Amino acid sequence: MKTIDELLAEGVSGKRVFVRADLNVPLDGTTITDDGRIRAVQPTIAKLAEAGARVVVASHLGRPKGAPDPAFSLAPAAERLAELLGADVAFATDTVGESARSVVAGLADGQVAVIENLRFNAGETSKDDAERGAFADQLAQLADVYVGDGFGAVHRKHASVYDLPARLPHAAGHLIAAEVDVLKKLTDEVRRPYVVVLGGAKVSDKLGVIDELLGRADRILIGGGMAYTFLKAKGYEVGISLLQEDQVPTVTEYMRRAEKNGVELVLPVDVLAAKAFPDLKGKTPAEYVTVDADAIPSDQEGLDIGPKTRELFASKIEDAATVFWNGPLGVFEHPDYAGGTRAVAQALLDSDGFTVVGGGDSAAAVRTLGFDENAFGHISTGGGASLEYLEGKTLPGLAALED
């Protein structure tokens, strides 16, 4: 895989460099609530601009239906990127139309432009190779060189991620290179004990990675909404907690395999339970009870791991040489149910091991709860991409960057 450093050594001055970034940031209206992904790709864009490239930045945002939708415009991301770069950033109001062609043609050496949300064009996400390829052909007309640096999208076989690199000389940006280097430390070069913490809502989202980790990890700690399917598999009452009943047989088999393989599978021993999901807008105080994991009231739902579980999880992380964490341990967006996620984040900080926060909601939680991002070994920008890499899958966007 060619790196951006090699590309810069060859010279990019005057060239139009298409940077496939991941600017898929959360928005409250037009206000960005977490700019982590923009900050992560900013060094690559800045390096190219400093070297005299005419930088064309592209990304998706949200899930528009293949047509323009103002709610998913990249304009706020372009404004934030300009602030981070300390320079003007031009913005094209379409992807490959008159505005994009005009904005790119107007770039001088060292200038940066952002084109509108790639998913405003149905060709970006099409499963039809010809339709996707046709859109990639149009994108290719905007550039001379391609730099892939949107790690959060590399597990998608999309036009700008998979098809476009085949049409242009290409290289991996700093962010993708760093992400791949970290993921190798979680697969090929693991220091032990290797502890994995998995949370989030649905166990079905994590089945593939759990299946793979049962042959790799020393300990797997399970929290979040997905934990209640495991507790149900143990025969516990889970009340109205988030439950995927159809996954109970699979989870039961995973627990059997964990015991057989000598992998310590650690489940919550207590939870915070309530009769209603909390108000996340006003964040009014919540009414809840702390109960043992096998004593959740039938009319209540678990919304966070309890204090005994927080201590248990921290003790299982304490001696780890490698820790990978993906998924919050509770409804961290509400202060009354953020304690479990906060405890795990603090345990990672207290660890002497190599700690990786696996993107998505975990990364958002770290920032929301006020932790110093630089204190962790690595914070990924792609939760789904990280998980698929750990599952052993071939990621289309990485395969496309191979020489």
C-alpha positions in Angstrom: 0.0 0.0 0.0 1.6 3.3 -1.1 1.7 5.9 1.6 1.0 9.6 1.4 4.7 10.2 2.3 5.7 8.4 -0.8 3.2 10.5 -2.8 4.5 13.7 -1.3 8.1 12.7 -2.1 7.1 12.3 -5.8 5.6 15.8 -5.7 1.9 16.9 -5.8 2.3 20.6 -6.5 -0.3 21.7 -9.0 -2.0 18.4 -9.0 -5.7 17.9 -8.1 -5.7 15.4 -5.2 -9.0 13.8 -4.4 -9.1 13.0 -0.6 -11.8 10.5 0.3 -12.3 11.6 3.9 -14.8 10.6 6.6 -16.6 13.8 7.6 -19.7 11.8 8.8 -20.1 13.9 11.9 -23.1 14.0 14.2 -25.3 17.2 13.7 -27.9 18.9 15.8 -29.5 20.9 13.0 -26.5 22.5 11.4 -24.3 22.4 14.6 -21.6 19.7 14.8 -21.7 18.0 18.1 -18.5 16.0 17.7 -15.8 17.0 15.2 -13.4 14.2 16.0 -13.5 12.8 12.4 -12.8 16.1 10.9 -9.8 16.7 13.2 -8.6 13.2 12.4 -8.3 13.8 8.7 -7.1 17.4 8.9 -3.3 16.5 9.1 -3.5 14.7 5.7 -5.4 17.6 4.1 -3.0 20.2 5.6 0.1 18.2 4.4 -1.2 18.0 0.8 -2.1 21.7 0.8 1.3 22.7 2.2 2.9 20.7 -0.6 1.0 22.7 -3.2 -1.8 20.3 -4.1 -5.2 21.4 -5.1 -7.1 19.4 -2.6 -10.6 18.1 -3.4 -12.2 16.6 -0.2 -15.2 14.3 -0.5 -17.2 12.3 2.1 -20.7 11.0 2.9 -22.8 12.2 5.8 -25.7 10.2 7.2 -28.0 8.1 5.0 -29.7 10.3 2.4 -31.7 8.3 -0.2 -29.4 9.0 -3.3 -30.7 12.5 -3.8 -30.0 15.9 -2.3 -31.3 16.5 1.2 -30.4 19.7 3.0 -30.5 17.9 6.4 -27.4 16.0 5.3 -25.3 18.7 3.7 -21.6 18.7 4.3 -21.6 22.6 4.5 -21.1 22.6 8.3 -18.2 20.1 8.0 -16.6 22.3 5.3 -16.9 25.3 7.6 -15.3 23.4 10.5 -12.5 22.1 8.3 -11.7 25.7 7.3 -11.5 26.7 11.0 -9.1 23.8 11.7 -6.9 24.6 8.7 -7.0 28.3 9.3 -7.7 28.9 5.6 -10.6 29.3 3.3 -12.3 26.1 2.1 -14.4 26.3 -1.1 -17.7 24.4 -1.1 -19.4 22.8 -4.1 -23.1 22.4 -3.8 -23.2 19.2 -5.8 -21.0 16.1 -6.3 -20.0 16.0 -9.9 -22.2 18.7 -11.5 -21.6 22.3 -12.6 -20.8 23.6 -9.1 -18.2 20.8 -8.4 -16.5 21.3 -11.8 -16.4 25.1 -11.3 -15.1 25.0 -7.7 -12.4 22.5 -8.6 -11.3 24.3 -11.7 -11.0 27.5 -9.6 -8.6 26.0 -7.1 -5.1 27.4 -7.0 -2.1 25.5 -5.7 -2.4 24.9 -1.9 -6.1 25.5 -1.8 -8.8 23.2 -0.5 -12.4 22.5 -1.6 -15.1 20.2 -0.2 -17.7 18.8 -2.6 -21.3 18.0 -1.4 -22.4 14.7 0.2 -21.4 11.8 -2.1 -24.6 10.0 -1.1 -26.7 12.7 -2.8 -25.8 10.6 -5.9 -27.4 7.1 -6.1 -24.3 5.8 -7.8 -22.2 6.1 -4.7 -23.8 3.3 -2.8 -25.3 1.3 -5.7 -25.0 -2.4 -5.7 -24.9 -2.3 -9.5 -21.3 -2.3 -10.7 -22.0 -0.3 -13.8 -24.0 2.5 -12.0 -21.3 2.7 -9.3 -18.6 2.7 -11.9 -20.2 5.5 -13.9 -20.3 7.7 -10.8 -16.6 6.9 -10.2 -15.8 7.9 -13.7 -17.4 11.3 -13.1 -15.5 11.7 -9.8 -12.2 10.8 -11.5 -12.6 13.8 -13.9 -12.2 16.0 -10.9 -8.8 14.7 -9.9 -5.3 13.5 -10.9 -4.5 11.5 -7.8 -6.6 9.7 -5.1 -5.8 9.6 -1.4 -7.9 7.3 0.7 -8.2 8.6 4.3 -11.8 7.8 5.3 -11.2 4.8 7.5 -14.8 4.8 8.7 -16.0 3.9 5.2 -13.4 1.4 4.1 -15.7 -1.5 4.8 -18.1 -0.2 2.2 -18.0 -1.2 -1.5 -18.9 2.3 -2.6 -17.9 4.2 -5.7 -15.6 6.7 -3.9 -14.1 4.1 -1.7 -13.7 1.0 -4.0 -14.1 2.0 -7.6 -12.4 5.4 -7.8 -8.9 4.3 -6.6 -8.8 1.9 -9.6 -9.2 4.9 -11.9 -6.4 7.1 -10.5 -2.9 6.8 -9.0 -3.6 6.2 -5.3 -2.1 6.2 -1.9 -3.2 5.8 1.8 -3.5 8.9 3.9 -2.0 9.3 7.4 -5.2 8.3 9.2 -5.7 5.0 7.3 -2.0 4.1 7.7 -2.2 4.7 11.4 -5.5 2.7 11.8 -4.1 -0.3 9.9 -0.9 -0.2 12.0 -3.0 -0.3 15.2 -5.3 -3.1 14.0 -2.3 -5.2 13.2 -1.4 -4.9 16.9 -4.8 -6.3 17.7 -4.5 -9.3 15.3 -1.0 -10.2 14.3 1.2 -8.6 17.0 -0.9 -9.0 20.1 0.7 -8.5 23.6 -1.0 -10.5 26.3 -3.1 -10.5 28.4 -5.5 -9.3 25.6 -8.7 -7.9 27.0 -11.7 -7.0 24.8 -14.6 -4.9 26.1 -17.8 -5.0 24.0 -20.9 -2.9 24.5 -23.5 -1.2 22.4 -27.1 -2.0 21.7 -27.3 -5.1 19.6 -25.5 -8.4 20.1 -26.2 -9.2 16.4 -23.8 -6.3 15.5 -21.0 -8.0 17.3 -21.5 -11.7 16.5 -18.8 -11.9 13.9 -16.2 -10.2 16.0 -17.0 -12.3 19.1 -16.8 -15.5 17.0 -13.3 -14.5 15.9 -12.1 -13.2 19.3 -13.1 -16.5 21.0 -9.9 -17.8 19.3 -7.8 -14.7 20.1 -8.7 -12.8 23.3 -7.9 -13.8 26.8 -10.9 -12.1 28.3 -14.1 -10.6 26.8 -16.1 -8.2 28.9 -19.7 -7.8 27.8 -21.9 -4.8 28.7 -24.4 -2.4 27.1 -27.7 -3.5 25.7 -26.1 -6.6 24.1 -25.4 -8.0 27.6 -29.1 -8.8 28.3 -29.1 -11.4 25.5 -26.2 -13.1 27.3 -28.0 -12.8 30.7 -31.1 -14.3 29.1 -29.0 -17.2 27.8 -28.0 -17.8 31.4 -31.6 -18.1 32.3 -31.9 -14.8 34.0 -35.0 -12.5 34.0 -34.1 -9.4 32.0 -37.5 -7.6 32.3 -38.1 -5.2 29.4 -34.4 -4.8 28.7 -33.1 -4.7 25.2 -33.1 -8.4 24.1 -32.5 -10.2 20.8 -34.4 -13.5 21.6 -33.4 -15.0 18.3 -29.7 -14.7 19.2 -30.0 -16.6 22.5 -29.0 -20.0 21.0 -25.9 -18.4 19.3 -24.9 -16.6 22.5 -25.3 -19.9 24.5 -22.9 -21.6 22.0 -20.4 -18.7 22.4 -20.4 -19.1 26.1 -19.8 -22.8 25.8 -16.9 -22.2 23.3 -15.4 -19.5 25.6 -15.2 -22.0 28.4 -13.8 -24.7 26.2 -11.2 -22.3 24.8 -10.2 -21.0 28.1 -11.4 -17.5 27.3 -12.8 -15.6 30.3 -16.2 -14.3 29.3 -17.2 -11.7 31.9 -20.9 -10.5 32.2 -22.5 -7.8 34.4 -23.2 -8.9 38.0 -25.4 -5.9 38.7 -27.2 -3.2 36.6 -29.1 0.1 36.9 -32.7 -0.6 36.0 -35.7 1.7 35.4 -39.2 1.6 34.3 -38.7 4.0 31.4 -35.9 5.1 29.1 -34.5 8.4 30.1 -35.1 11.8 28.5 -31.9 12.5 26.5 -32.9 16.0 25.5 -33.6 17.6 28.8 -31.5 15.1 30.7 -33.9 15.4 33.7 -32.8 13.2 36.7 -33.7 9.5 36.2 -35.4 7.2 38.7 -33.7 3.8 38.9 -32.7 1.0 41.1 -29.5 -0.9 41.4 -30.1 -4.7 41.3 -28.2 -7.9 40.8 -28.0 -9.0 37.2 -30.2 -12.0 38.0 -32.8 -9.9 39.7 -34.0 -7.4 37.2 -37.7 -6.6 37.8 -40.0 -7.9 35.1 -41.3 -4.4 34.4 -37.9 -2.6 34.2 -35.0 -2.4 31.8 -31.3 -2.4 32.4 -29.7 0.9 31.3 -26.2 0.7 32.7 -23.8 -1.7 34.4 -23.9 -1.3 38.2 -21.1 -0.3 40.6 -20.0 -3.9 41.4 -19.7 -4.6 37.6 -17.7 -1.4 37.1 -15.2 -2.6 39.8 -15.1 -6.1 38.3 -14.5 -4.8 34.7 -11.7 -2.5 36.0 -10.0 -5.4 37.8 -10.1 -7.4 34.6 -8.5 -4.6 32.6 -5.9 -3.7 35.2 -3.2 -6.2 34.2 -3.9 -6.2 30.4 -1.1 -5.6 27.9 -3.6 -4.9 25.1 -7.2 -3.6 25.5 -9.7 -3.1 22.7 -13.0 -1.4 23.6 -16.0 -1.0 21.3 -19.4 0.1 22.4 -20.7 2.1 25.4 -21.7 0.2 28.6 -24.9 2.0 29.1 -27.0 5.0 28.0 -24.0 7.3 28.4 -25.8 10.3 26.8 -27.7 10.6 30.2 -25.5 11.5 33.2 -27.3 9.0 35.5 -26.4 6.2 33.1 -22.9 7.3 32.1 -21.1 5.7 35.1 -20.4 2.4 33.5 -18.9 3.8 30.3 -16.9 6.3 32.4 -15.6 3.6 34.6 -14.3 1.5 31.6 -12.8 4.6 30.0 -11.0 5.4 33.2 -9.8 1.8 33.5 -8.2 2.1 30.1 -6.5 5.3 31.1 -5.2 3.6 34.3 -3.9 0.6 32.4 -0.2 0.3 31.5 -1.2 -1.6 28.4 -1.8 -0.6 24.8 -5.4 0.8 24.7 -7.6 1.2 21.7 -11.0 2.8 21.6 -12.8 1.3 18.7 -14.6 4.3 17.1 -18.3 5.0 16.8 -20.2 5.6 20.0 -17.2 4.6 22.1 -15.1 7.5 20.7 -18.0 9.9 21.0 -18.4 8.8 24.7 -14.8 9.5 25.4 -15.2 13.1 24.1 -18.6 13.6 25.6 -17.4 12.5 29.1 -14.5 14.9 28.9 -11.6 12.5 28.7 -8.2 13.5 27.2 -8.2 11.7 23.8 -4.4 11.8 23.7 -4.2 9.7 26.9 -5.4 6.6 25.1 -3.2 4.5 22.9 -5.5 5.1 19.9 -9.0 6.2 19.2 -10.3 4.8 16.0 -12.5 6.8 13.6 -14.3 3.7 12.3 -16.2 1.4 14.6 -17.8 -0.8 11.9 -14.5 -0.9 9.9 -12.5 -1.9 13.0 -14.9 -4.7 13.9 -14.9 -6.1 10.3 -11.1 -6.0 10.2 -10.9 -7.9 13.6 -13.4 -10.4 12.1 -10.8 -11.1 9.4 -12.9 -9.7 6.6 -11.4 -8.1 3.5 -12.2 -4.4 3.6 -13.0 -3.1 0.0 -11.5 0.3 0.7 -8.2 -1.1 1.9 -8.0 -3.7 -0.9 -8.5 -0.9 -3.4 -5.5 1.0 -2.0 -3.1 -2.0 -2.5 -0.7 -1.6 -5.3 
